[in-house]
Amino acid sequence: MNEGVYPKIMRPKKIILCVDDNEQELSVLKFMLATNGYRVFSATNGKDAIEIFADTQVDLVLTDFAMPQMNGSQLVDRLKQMAAHVPMIMLGDPQRMGSEMHGADALLAKKNCSPLELLERVKVMSARKRGPRKGTQRLVPEAELAVAS
């Protein structure tokens, strides 16, 4: 088949929102994700992250736990209120995170998680299907029902 006549259909890139107050660590995350085919938005604080999240159809959130003003757990709670279906990964030191409940879908120890492990977790979690959750009924317009019968 001639690809010049039939262009490849490109899948849209998954959009990852990275949040970390440490700009050096944030730039490393952005580079790693971008070079692996993800579109990356970044924020250095919870307030900016919420604004980006509200304006962008994000496929996954990757946030640091230890941040000033609003920590990662508080950020995840706010974002889950806005869109509960978006998967969220929190990175941090398990001792600093304590035993409190976190709303993140995954907790990863920042020091013990290799870049390959993180990329694999991002790949798996960002591949989740969008749309209604199981058990919800899809409403079909009457015009489509008439055509189907």
C-alpha positions, -999 to 999 in steps of 0.1 A, spaced: 0 0 0 13 34 -9 15 56 22 16 88 0 -20 81 -12 -33 67 21 -18 88 49 -13 72 83 -40 78 107 -24 94 138 -38 88 172 -40 120 192 -13 122 218 -24 116 254 -23 147 275 -5 145 308 -6 173 335 26 173 356 26 192 389 58 198 409 71 228 428 107 217 420 113 231 385 143 209 378 123 177 386 94 190 366 116 196 335 130 161 338 94 146 339 83 168 310 113 157 289 108 121 297 71 121 289 74 143 258 102 121 243 79 91 248 51 106 228 30 124 254 17 160 252 27 176 285 13 205 304 30 216 336 23 236 367 45 245 397 16 248 421 -19 236 428 -37 268 417 -21 268 383 -28 230 379 -65 235 386 -67 263 360 -49 241 334 -71 211 343 -103 232 339 -92 244 304 -77 212 290 -90 177 284 -63 159 305 -58 121 302 -37 117 334 -24 138 362 11 132 377 17 152 408 42 155 436 30 152 471 52 177 489 43 212 476 37 245 495 2 260 499 -17 229 485 0 195 487 -5 167 462 -33 151 482 -53 182 484 -48 189 447 -59 154 438 -91 158 459 -99 191 441 -93 176 406 -113 145 414 -143 167 423 -139 182 388 -134 150 369 -134 118 389 -127 96 358 -92 111 351 -65 88 366 -41 105 390 -6 94 401 10 109 432 48 108 437 64 113 471 81 100 501 58 74 518 70 85 552 60 121 545 27 111 530 17 94 562 -11 70 567 -39 94 556 -62 84 528 -52 97 494 -76 101 464 -49 93 439 -53 62 418 -16 53 424 10 63 449 46 59 439 77 63 460 97 91 443 131 77 453 124 40 445 106 44 413 127 41 381 119 61 350 109 29 332 85 20 360 70 54 360 66 54 322 49 20 323 25 31 350 17 63 330 12 42 298 -12 18 315 -32 44 334 -35 69 305 -48 41 283 -80 40 303 -111 45 281 -130 78 283 -167 80 283 -195 66 305 -185 42 332 -200 7 333 -235 6 345 -244 40 331 -269 40 302 -261 58 270 -289 79 257 -296 75 220 -314 103 201 -348 93 186 -335 99 151 -308 72 155 -335 48 168 -357 54 138 -328 47 114 -318 15 132 -352 0 130 
